[in-house]
Amino acid sequence: MRGSTPTVDPATWRYGGNTPCLELTAPDGTQFILDCGTGLRMLGRRWSKPEGKSGGETHILVTHYHWDHIQGVPFFAPLYAPENAFHFYSFRSKYLGQDSLKQVFEAQMAMPYFPVDLSAMASKRKFNEVDGGQSFHVGENKITAQWLNHPQGCLGYRIETPAGTVVYATDNEPGDKILEENLRELAAGADIFINDAQFTPDQLATTRHGWGHSSWKEGVRAAQDAGAKTLVLFHHDPDSTDRAVDTILRNARDEFDSVFAAGEGMVITLGSPGDHVQAHLPGTRTALRREAQFRAKVSGVTEGGKPFEEETLVRDLALQGALISLEHAPRLQSELLVTMEAPGSDGRQQMVLRGYVVRTEQGAEKGHSAVGVVFTE
């Protein structure tokens, strides 16, 4: 979800620092990977665990050949296992010609850039050329590619599954009418629209114009024009701290009903038609979660739009968020204000945290909801 280069700055920990790599599992079991950034290494580690995926075929859609979208390939352990098979898809570059994708992977592992070459990968590999405007099927799923506005070329992908449609349109800049129309065709009616939001509107209009990226405002505009249901802000700038991304997210939510900012390890699940899209962070991003027992006062807005204030105990707390039991059921993605009492050197102190609701489900206690909150400040 981080654009251009990975980050290890503590100020970017919450949203994460790996460059683009997404995993998508379709209802028919087809496994897709979208881009091969540094996040690919962590995906490979998860698959290599005893309970993880092993064997079978995986389809990898590569948007373009810039470093941040391919640099995880040499570190993806499943590529070295002979029982695995991978189908790669991307475009023929005018700079490289035939077999562009294979050439790119070979070049980044050639001497003196990497200690072993592509031949060390024992898995079965097939490289497929895709052109903008082309559609093809994998299992029960239809994939459509479209050209986007980015230096040296970039493809966006629309993946139509029996459960719904996911659109992945990273690395695109507004300004070219034909390519903007391509973006809206891809996103038309999508359940999940993942779009580039690297720069602020001011940056896009001035110092970052022509760099091939977009802003939250342009993403909202495209989502509205295309009738997309949920917008995911993606490809965060490496210089954008978590607080900066929080601000971008709040601005987008002021103008669009359902928006998330992509975070490392985030899981988004499509439910039944008409259901709200839910997103949550699994254990990989909540490893610092601890059981706690803090008295708290929580205020927010219910699903019916009525303000509420309630006293409760926060028993499950992490650096990034909390799971809170509430009698009220707050509106998904609405803002919560959580005021907690915490022990301090001078006795008990108040800690005020602001966050937004990312999931609600039936709580263990009758008549209560378990509310997942991601803190923004």
C-alpha positions in Angstrom: 0.0 0.0 0.0 3.1 2.3 0.2 4.1 3.9 -3.1 7.5 4.5 -4.6 9.7 3.0 -1.9 9.2 1.0 1.3 9.4 2.8 4.6 10.6 1.7 8.0 9.8 5.0 9.7 7.9 4.6 13.1 5.6 7.4 11.9 4.3 5.1 9.1 4.0 1.9 11.2 0.2 2.0 11.5 -0.6 1.9 7.8 2.5 0.0 7.0 5.6 0.4 4.8 5.7 -2.4 2.2 5.2 -1.6 -1.4 2.1 -2.9 -3.4 1.1 -6.5 -3.1 -2.5 -7.7 -2.7 -4.0 -11.1 -2.4 -7.5 -11.9 -3.7 -9.3 -15.2 -3.2 -12.3 -15.6 -5.5 -15.4 -17.6 -4.4 -14.3 -20.5 -6.8 -11.0 -20.7 -4.9 -8.9 -19.0 -7.6 -6.0 -17.3 -6.1 -4.9 -13.9 -7.4 -1.9 -11.7 -6.5 -2.0 -8.1 -7.6 1.5 -6.7 -8.0 4.8 -7.9 -6.6 6.1 -5.2 -4.3 8.0 -5.9 -1.1 4.7 -7.1 0.6 5.1 -10.2 -1.6 7.8 -11.6 0.8 5.4 -11.5 3.8 2.7 -13.3 1.7 5.3 -16.0 0.8 6.1 -16.4 4.5 2.5 -16.9 5.4 2.0 -19.4 2.6 5.0 -21.3 3.7 3.6 -22.0 7.2 2.1 -25.5 7.8 -1.4 -24.1 7.7 -0.8 -21.9 4.7 -1.3 -22.5 1.0 0.9 -25.0 -0.8 0.8 -26.3 -4.3 -1.8 -25.3 -6.9 -1.9 -22.5 -9.4 -1.8 -18.8 -8.7 -2.5 -15.9 -11.1 -0.4 -12.8 -10.7 -1.5 -9.5 -12.3 1.3 -7.0 -12.6 0.3 -3.4 -13.3 3.7 -2.1 -14.6 7.5 -2.5 -14.2 8.6 0.2 -11.8 10.7 -1.1 -8.9 8.0 -0.7 -6.2 5.7 -3.1 -8.1 8.2 -5.9 -8.8 10.9 -5.8 -6.2 9.4 -8.6 -4.0 9.8 -11.3 -6.6 13.3 -12.5 -5.7 12.1 -12.9 -2.1 8.9 -14.8 -2.7 9.6 -18.3 -1.3 6.8 -20.2 -3.1 8.5 -19.4 -6.5 11.4 -21.7 -5.4 9.1 -24.7 -4.7 8.6 -27.1 -7.6 5.0 -28.0 -6.6 3.8 -24.5 -7.3 2.6 -23.0 -10.6 2.3 -19.3 -11.4 0.7 -17.5 -14.3 2.0 -13.9 -14.7 0.1 -11.2 -16.7 1.3 -7.8 -17.8 1.8 -5.7 -21.0 4.4 -5.7 -23.7 6.6 -2.6 -23.1 7.6 -0.6 -26.1 11.1 -0.3 -24.5 11.6 -4.1 -24.1 9.4 -5.7 -26.8 8.3 -9.4 -26.7 8.4 -11.2 -23.3 8.7 -7.9 -21.4 7.6 -9.2 -18.0 10.0 -12.2 -18.2 12.8 -9.8 -19.2 12.1 -7.5 -16.3 12.2 -10.4 -13.8 15.4 -11.8 -15.3 17.1 -8.4 -15.3 16.5 -7.6 -11.6 18.0 -11.0 -10.7 20.9 -10.9 -13.1 24.5 -10.4 -11.9 25.6 -8.2 -10.1 22.1 -7.3 -8.7 21.2 -10.6 -7.0 23.1 -13.7 -6.0 20.9 -16.2 -7.9 19.2 -15.9 -11.2 15.7 -16.8 -12.3 16.7 -20.3 -13.1 16.9 -21.0 -9.3 13.1 -20.7 -9.1 11.9 -24.3 -9.4 8.2 -23.5 -9.7 6.3 -23.7 -13.0 6.0 -20.2 -14.5 4.0 -18.9 -17.5 4.2 -15.3 -18.7 1.1 -13.9 -20.5 0.9 -10.6 -22.4 -2.2 -8.5 -21.8 -3.2 -5.3 -23.7 -5.4 -2.5 -22.6 -9.1 -3.2 -23.4 -8.5 -7.0 -23.3 -10.6 -9.3 -21.2 -10.0 -13.0 -20.3 -11.4 -15.5 -17.9 -9.8 -17.5 -15.1 -12.1 -20.0 -13.6 -15.5 -18.3 -13.0 -13.8 -14.8 -12.9 -13.6 -12.3 -15.7 -10.5 -10.0 -15.7 -10.4 -6.8 -17.8 -7.3 -4.7 -18.3 -7.3 -1.0 -19.2 -4.5 1.5 -19.8 -3.9 4.2 -17.1 -2.0 7.4 -17.2 1.5 6.7 -15.8 5.0 7.1 -17.2 6.2 4.1 -19.3 2.7 2.6 -19.1 0.5 1.0 -16.5 -2.5 -1.3 -16.5 -5.5 -1.3 -14.2 -7.5 -4.5 -13.6 -11.2 -5.2 -13.1 -11.9 -8.6 -11.5 -15.5 -9.7 -11.7 -16.2 -12.6 -9.4 -19.5 -14.3 -8.5 -19.4 -12.4 -5.1 -18.8 -9.0 -6.6 -16.3 -6.8 -8.5 -12.9 -5.6 -7.4 -11.0 -2.9 -9.3 -7.3 -2.3 -8.8 -6.2 1.0 -10.4 -3.0 2.0 -8.7 -0.5 4.5 -10.3 -2.8 6.8 -12.4 -2.8 10.5 -12.9 -5.8 12.5 -14.0 -5.5 14.9 -17.0 -5.7 12.6 -20.0 -9.4 12.4 -21.1 -9.2 9.0 -22.8 -7.3 7.4 -19.9 -9.6 9.0 -17.4 -12.5 7.4 -19.2 -10.7 4.0 -19.0 -10.5 4.4 -15.3 -14.2 5.1 -15.0 -15.0 2.1 -17.2 -12.9 -0.1 -15.0 -14.6 1.2 -11.8 -18.2 1.2 -13.1 -20.4 -0.2 -10.3 -17.4 -1.8 -8.6 -18.0 -3.2 -5.1 -14.4 -2.3 -4.2 -12.5 0.4 -6.1 -8.8 0.5 -5.1 -7.3 3.8 -6.4 -4.1 5.7 -6.2 -4.1 8.5 -3.6 -0.4 9.2 -3.2 -0.5 13.0 -3.3 -2.7 15.7 -1.8 -4.7 17.8 -4.2 -2.3 20.7 -3.7 0.7 18.5 -4.5 -1.0 17.1 -7.6 -1.7 20.6 -8.9 1.9 21.9 -8.3 5.1 20.1 -7.4 3.9 16.5 -8.2 2.1 17.2 -11.4 3.3 14.8 -14.1 4.6 12.2 -11.7 1.9 9.7 -12.6 -0.2 9.6 -9.4 -3.5 10.8 -8.1 -5.2 12.2 -5.0 -8.0 11.3 -2.6 -10.2 14.0 -4.2 -9.7 12.6 -7.7 -10.4 9.1 -6.4 -13.7 10.3 -4.8 -14.6 12.0 -8.1 -13.9 8.9 -10.1 -15.8 6.7 -7.6 -18.8 9.0 -7.7 -18.8 9.2 -11.6 -18.5 5.4 -11.9 -21.0 4.5 -9.2 -18.4 2.5 -7.2 -19.7 1.4 -3.8 -16.5 1.5 -1.7 -13.3 3.4 -2.3 -9.9 2.2 -1.0 -7.2 4.9 -0.9 -3.9 3.2 -1.9 -0.3 3.8 -2.8 0.4 6.2 0.1 3.4 8.5 -0.3 6.5 7.3 1.6 6.7 10.8 3.1 3.1 10.7 4.4 3.0 9.8 8.1 0.1 7.9 9.6 -1.4 11.2 10.7 -1.2 12.6 7.2 -3.0 9.5 5.9 -5.6 10.0 8.6 -6.2 13.5 7.4 -6.5 12.3 3.8 -9.0 9.7 4.9 -11.1 12.2 6.9 -11.2 14.5 3.9 -12.4 11.7 1.6 -15.0 10.6 4.0 -16.5 14.1 4.1 -17.3 13.6 0.4 -17.9 9.9 -0.1 -19.9 7.4 2.1 -17.7 4.4 2.1 -13.9 5.0 2.1 -11.0 3.1 3.7 -7.3 3.9 3.6 -5.3 0.7 2.7 -3.3 -0.7 5.6 -0.8 -3.5 5.8 -2.6 -6.7 6.6 -6.0 -5.2 6.0 -8.6 -7.8 5.0 -11.7 -6.6 3.1 -14.5 -9.1 2.7 -17.4 -8.9 0.2 -20.7 -10.2 1.8 -24.2 -10.6 0.4 -25.4 -8.0 -2.1 -26.4 -4.8 -0.3 -24.3 -5.6 2.8 -21.7 -3.1 4.0 -18.2 -3.9 3.0 -16.2 -4.6 6.2 -12.4 -4.2 6.7 -10.3 -5.3 9.6 -6.7 -5.8 10.5 -5.8 -9.4 11.4 -3.1 -10.5 13.9 -0.2 -9.5 11.7 -1.0 -5.8 12.5 -2.4 -6.3 16.0 0.4 -8.3 17.5 0.8 -5.6 20.2 -2.8 -6.1 21.3 -3.1 -6.7 25.0 -6.0 -7.5 27.2 -6.8 -4.5 29.3 -9.5 -3.2 31.6 -9.8 0.6 31.3 -13.0 2.5 32.2 -14.0 4.5 29.2 -16.7 6.9 28.0 -17.5 6.4 24.3 -19.5 8.8 22.2 -20.6 8.5 18.6 -23.5 8.1 16.2 -25.8 5.1 15.9 -26.7 3.3 12.7 -29.9 5.4 12.8 -28.0 8.6 13.0 -28.7 9.4 16.6 -25.8 10.6 18.9 -25.0 8.5 21.9 -22.7 8.5 24.9 -22.1 5.4 26.9 -19.8 4.2 29.7 -18.1 0.8 29.3 -14.8 -1.1 29.8 -12.2 -1.4 27.2 -10.7 -4.9 27.5 -8.9 -5.4 24.2 -6.5 -2.6 23.3 -3.7 -2.3 20.8 -1.4 0.5 19.5 -3.6 0.8 16.5 -7.1 0.3 17.8 -9.5 -1.5 20.2 -12.4 -3.9 20.4 -15.1 -2.3 22.6 -18.3 -3.7 23.9 -21.2 -1.3 23.5 -24.9 -1.4 24.1 -25.3 1.0 21.1 -24.5 -0.1 17.6 -22.5 2.7 16.0 -22.7 3.4 12.3 -20.0 1.7 10.3 -17.1 4.1 9.5 -18.5 6.8 11.8 -16.2 8.6 14.2 -16.0 7.5 17.9 -14.5 9.5 20.7 -13.1 7.3 23.4 -12.1 8.8 26.8 -10.3 6.3 29.0 -8.9 6.4 32.5 -5.4 5.1 32.6 -2.9 4.8 35.5 -0.2 7.4 35.5 2.7 8.5 37.7 0.4 11.1 39.5 -2.6 8.8 39.9 -5.3 8.1 37.2 -5.1 10.2 34.0 -7.5 10.7 31.2 -6.5 9.6 27.7 -8.7 10.9 24.8 -8.5 8.9 21.6 -10.4 9.6 18.3 -11.1 6.8 15.9 -13.5 5.3 13.4 -15.6 2.2 13.3 -14.3 -0.5 11.0 -16.5 -3.4 12.0 -19.5 -4.3 14.3 -20.7 -7.7 15.2 -22.7 -9.4 17.9 -20.9 -9.2 21.2 -20.3 -12.0 23.7 -22.6 -10.2 26.2 -26.3 -10.3 25.3 -27.6 -7.0 23.9 -24.1 -5.7 23.2 -22.1 -5.1 20.0 -18.4 -5.8 19.6 -17.2 -2.7 17.9 -13.8 -2.6 16.2 -12.2 0.9 16.3 -9.1 2.1 14.5 -7.6 5.1 16.2 -6.6 8.1 14.2 -5.4 10.4 17.0 
